[in-house]
Structure formats: C-alpha cells, structure tokens
C-alpha cells in the first residue's frame, strides 16, 4: 500500500513536525505482518509531501500465531488480495 499526503503554502515543511518525523531521513519499522516505511519525496518550504509505504509479508502473516491460536479452519489461507485496504 502506498499513501501520500501533501502540504502546500508557507511553512509547508512543518508537516514533518506534525508527523513527528524528520523530513531528511527514511523511517522504517518492522511490524508483525510486514514493514512500514515513511519518507518525504519532497520537503521544501512551499511544498512538503510525506509518503507511507506498507509492505505486507503474506508468508509471515500466514505463519503468525494470531491465526493458529484462533482455531479458524481456513487460517492457513491468505486472501489473494494482499493490498486491499479493507
């Protein structure tokens, strides 16, 4: 999943402060089901754009304890629409 937000106008680079992320660095976090990355493709005083990239690991998701402990019979099967926002 890829999501962007853009701020325009004077002091647009304050978007980094709102998100609590430094605009000149890439921020990565490992999650139990994949990895999330936040970066800024453009960080000027007039235009600032933040992007969130979420990479889902379907194998790790299928092997997680969350599906095994639930007793759900189809827990080993992952939806083939891995990037659906629902």
N, C-alpha and C positions, 0 to 999 in steps of 0.2 A: 504494500500500500504506500502511496506517495501523496503527501498533503503539503500544500504551501499556504502561507499567509503573507500578505504584503502590506506594508505601511507606507503611505506617501505623505509628503508635506514636510514642513520644518521639524527638525528633531525626530525624523523617522527612525534613526538608529537607536532610539530608546526602546524599540521592540525587543532588543536583546536584554534590557533590564527587566522588562515585563515578563519575559520568559525565563529569566534568571540564567541566561546562557551568554557566554562571551561570543560576539559575532565573528571573531577571527580564529575560532577553533572548532573542530569537529567533536561532537559529544556522542559517545556510544554507550549503550547499556545492554548487557545480556539479560534476557528475560527467560523464563522457564520454557517458553514456546518459540523463541527466536531472538532477534536482535533489533533494537530501535536505535536509529541514528538521527541526530538533529544537527543541521548545518545551515549556513547562511550563504546562498549563492550570490546575493548582492547585499552589501551593507554600506550604503552611502548616507550622507546627511539628509538627502532628499528622498531616497527610496531605500527601504530595507525589506528584504524578503527572507523569511525563515522556512525551512523545509524539514519535514519529518518523513523518514523512510523506515518502514517496518518490514522486516523480512521474517516470514513465518517458516519454521522448520517442521514440515509435516511428519517426518520420521520421529523427531524428538517429541512432538505433540502426541503421536500415537503411542509412544513408549512411556509417557508420563504416568505417574501414579494416580493422577486425577481420574483417568478413565478405568484403570484397573480396580480401584477401590470401590467404584460405584456399582459394580455388578451389572453394568449395562452390557447386554449381549453383543451389540454392534460397536463396542468401544474401540475395537482394533481398526475399524474402518473410518477413514477420514473423508470428509466431504471433498469432492474433486474441485470445488470452487474455493480454493485456498485463499483467494484475495477478495472474497465477498465482504463487504463492510458490515453485514448484519452479524 
